[in-house]
Amino acid sequence: MTELGPLMIAAHNAEHAEYIVRSRAEQRGVHLTRVEVSGGFSDMWVVKVEVSDAAEAAAAADLAEDTTVLHFDSHRSR
């Protein structure tokens, strides 16, 4: 087993953070054996994941980049 993280995930709540990480892992074909979510300050959550083998660990290494949320300021004041 290989543990990865912590990942900083922007989400509404802990369940949303876990959903985002599991969704991105599934898109990469990575099976997560464990997901641990903690934190919750300013809508940022600390997520640690565990995968079963080294090949999946390499594919899961980019999950932090995959789960980055970009915020655009589309309502500028004039």
C-alpha positions as CSV (number, residue, x, y, z in Angstrom):
1,M,0.0,0.0,0.0
2,T,1.2,3.5,-0.9
3,E,-0.2,6.6,0.8
4,L,-0.3,9.9,-1.2
5,G,-0.9,13.4,0.0
6,P,-1.8,15.5,1.6
7,L,-3.8,17.1,-1.3
8,M,-5.4,20.4,-0.8
9,I,-8.9,20.2,-2.4
10,A,-11.4,23.1,-2.8
11,A,-14.9,21.8,-2.0
12,H,-18.1,22.7,-0.2
13,N,-17.8,19.9,2.4
14,A,-15.8,16.8,3.2
15,E,-18.1,14.5,1.2
16,H,-17.7,16.8,-1.9
17,A,-13.9,16.7,-1.5
18,E,-13.9,12.9,-1.3
19,Y,-16.2,12.8,-4.4
20,I,-13.8,15.0,-6.4
21,V,-10.7,12.9,-5.6
22,R,-12.5,9.6,-6.2
23,S,-13.9,10.9,-9.5
24,R,-10.5,12.1,-10.8
25,A,-8.9,8.8,-9.7
26,E,-11.5,6.8,-11.5
27,Q,-10.9,8.9,-14.7
28,R,-7.3,7.9,-14.5
29,G,-8.1,4.3,-13.9
30,V,-6.7,4.4,-10.3
31,H,-8.4,2.4,-7.6
32,L,-8.2,4.1,-4.2
33,T,-8.2,1.7,-1.3
34,R,-8.6,4.5,1.3
35,V,-9.5,8.2,1.3
36,E,-9.1,10.3,4.4
37,V,-10.5,13.9,4.5
38,S,-9.8,16.4,7.2
39,G,-9.6,20.2,7.7
40,G,-12.3,22.3,6.2
41,F,-10.9,25.8,6.6
42,S,-12.0,28.4,3.9
43,D,-13.5,25.6,1.8
44,M,-10.1,23.8,1.5
45,W,-9.9,20.2,2.6
46,V,-6.8,18.1,3.3
47,V,-7.1,14.7,1.6
48,K,-4.9,11.7,1.9
49,V,-5.4,8.7,-0.4
50,E,-4.0,5.2,-0.4
51,V,-3.5,3.0,-3.5
52,S,-2.6,-0.7,-3.6
53,D,0.5,-0.8,-5.8
54,A,3.3,1.4,-7.2
55,A,1.9,1.6,-10.7
56,E,-1.3,3.1,-9.4
57,A,0.8,5.4,-7.1
58,A,2.5,6.8,-10.2
59,A,-0.8,7.5,-11.9
60,A,-2.3,9.0,-8.8
61,A,0.6,11.3,-8.2
62,D,-1.1,13.9,-10.4
63,L,-4.4,13.9,-8.6
64,A,-3.5,17.2,-6.8
65,E,-3.1,18.9,-10.2
66,D,-6.3,17.3,-11.5
67,T,-8.3,18.6,-8.6
68,T,-7.1,22.2,-8.6
69,V,-9.9,24.6,-8.9
70,L,-9.4,27.8,-10.8
71,H,-11.4,30.8,-9.7
72,F,-12.1,33.5,-12.2
73,D,-13.1,37.0,-11.2
74,S,-15.8,37.5,-13.8
75,H,-17.6,40.3,-11.8
76,R,-15.1,43.2,-11.8
77,S,-16.2,46.4,-10.4
78,R,-16.0,49.4,-12.7
